[in-house]
């Protein structure tokens, strides 16, 4: 073998190894990407929405208007960064929790 052949084999081997090892192995676990972990109000409203979905799928209850109300609360809370809800919203949500138990 000539020196040129040895260089070609060496470069080809390095190139192949780079192609095989494209991704670095993970060094730590993945982060949780749950949107409601930062704001507890959003988490509670999402759980209420999930409960409404279950009531719809299990019992066939019409939850369209209630779900629209809760979704508007969620979007407003996320958009404006609310840390508290208005008393009338809290009262309405408490009624919805009781309704969909």
KABEL-V615819 format. One record per pair of residues at least 12 apart in sequence whose C-alpha atoms are under 7 Angstrom apart, sorted by the first residue. I is the first residue (numbers start at 0). J is the second residue. D is the distance in Angstrom with one decimal. If there is no record, write none. Layout:
BEGIN
I:J:D ; I:J:D
END
This chain:
BEGIN
41:73:5.8 ; 41:76:6.9 ; 44:69:6.6 ; 44:73:6.6 ; 47:96:6.7 ; 48:66:6.3 ; 48:69:6.8 ; 50:99:6.7 ; 51:99:6.3 ; 54:99:6.5
END
